[in-house]
Amino acid sequence: MKTDVFPLTYFKNIWTPRMIFKKRHELNWFQLILVLFFLTSILMVPVSLNFLKMETYPIEESYPETLALVDESVVAAFQAAVSEDGVLVTDPGSQVVKEKGVMSITNSDSVIKENLKAENALIFSDNDLYLKNKGVPVSSVRYTKDFNPSQLNSVKDMRAAISRQWFFQNRVYVIGSLLLLVFSILFVSTSLIVLGSAVFLYLTRKNSFSSIKTYKESVNLILNALGIPSLLALISGFIQFDVVVMLTIQSVGLALMILAVFYTTRFNDKVLVKNNRKAIGGKKND
C-alpha cells in the first residue's frame, strides 16, 4: 500500500517536530481544508456519543407558554382522570381553561380541534399529546410505551414527562441540530486557532533566521502540529466528556508542539539539515 499519498502523508508528518517543520510544503489549499474538517470531525466523535445518551430535552424555550399552563390545578385535573389501574381516562374527559390557554383531556376529535384554536393548548388524548404555543406549529406527540400517567404527581414531573415525550418523537431533529451547532462552533474555533497562529508564524519571514516564506507553509505547519493535540483531545473526550477541556487540550497542545518545533529547528531549514547531519554522524560514531 502506498503511504506517500494524501491523507496518509499527513499522518506520517505529525509525530516529530522535525517532520512537522520539514513537511510544511506537502499539502495544497484543498487538502489543508480537508485536514481542518477532519480535525474538527474527530472532536465530534465523543460529542456524538454523549448526545446519543440523551433521554430528554428541555422544551421551555420552544413551548414556554404551553408549559406555563401546567400548574397545581392542571396536575390535580390530570390525576383525577387517571384510573386506579394507572390509565388515563379520556371519556368523558375534562379541561382547565386559563387566561392564556387551555389544558384538556379528551379523545374527541371535535374537542381537540376546538381547543387547538386557543392561543396556547395542552391536550392529552388516548394515544397522543398535543402541544400548541403561540407562534409555534402544533406538535402532535405519540406516547412512548413507558409513559405512565399515574407518576405525574407534581408540576415538575408533568413538565419533565412532556419534555421527554416530545424529545423521543423529535430525537433525530434535536440531536442533528445540536451536532450541527457544536460542529460549527468547533470548526470556527479550530479555524481561528489555525489561521491566527499561522499569521504569527508567517510574520517570522521578515527575520533572516526563518525559512518560512508563505502563509500556506504556516497553515500547513500549524495543521501538522495540531494533529497530536487533537488526538489527545479526542481521547480525553472518551474519558471525561467536556468540550471546554477538549478545546483547552487542543490549544495548549498546539502551543507546546510549536515550541518543540522551534526548539528543534529554529524555523530554519539549515538548522534542520545540520541537526540531521549531527544525528547521522552520532549514529556512525556509535
Buried (B, 14 or more C-beta within 10 A) or exposed (E): EEEEEBEEBBEEBBEEBBBBBBBBEBBEEEBBBBBBEBBBBBBBEBBBEBBEEEEBBEBEEBBEBBBBBBEEEBBEBBBEBBEEEEEBBBEEBBBBEBEEBBBBBBBBEEBBEBBBEBBBBBBBBEEBBBBBBEEBEEBBBEBEEEBBBEEBEEBEEBBBBBBBBBBBBBBEEBBEEBBEEBBEEBBEBBBEBBBEBBEEBBEBBEEEEBBBEEBBBBBBBBBBBBBBBBBBBBEBBEEEBBBEBBBEBBBEBBBEBBEBBBEBBBBBBEBBEEBEEEEEEEEEEE
